Amino acid sequence: MPWMTIIDVGHASVMLPLAGAIAAWLIAGQAWKLALCWCAMFAAGLGIVALSKIAFLGWNTAIPTIAFQALSGHAFRAAAVIPVFFLL
């Protein structure tokens, strides 16, 4: 299916190395504070996604009226990495 190609853009095997490249680029440019802040926010976002998935799997915290189960890791990674990558 063609939509699977779009979903794979946010896959961890694509976005995490790209996030590492962003951090390396910021460090190489001696933007230490910016690199630390970006890495901390990215890690916090990944943590929130992971906690929502754990809450759903462990305690079934879904919201059936809107068909919500947990936050999307693919969407978070793509939204956090791609704009910063194009900015740099």
C-alpha positions, 0 to 999 in steps of 0.5 A: 500500500502506498500509505505504508511508505508515508508511515515508514518516514516516521519509523525509529530506524529513520528518525533516530539516526536523523535526530542523532545527526541533528544533535551532532550538527548542533554540537559541531556548530558549538551550539551546546545549549541549543543541542542540550535543549533539543535533545532534552525536549526530544527525549521528553517527548519520546518518554511521553509517547512511551508512557501513553503506550504503557498506560494503554497496554497496562491499564487500557486507558483508551478513549473509545468515543474518539478511538484514541489508544495512545500517542503515535510515536511515528507522528511525534518523531516525524514532527519533531525531527523533520522540521528541525532537519530542514531548518538546519 
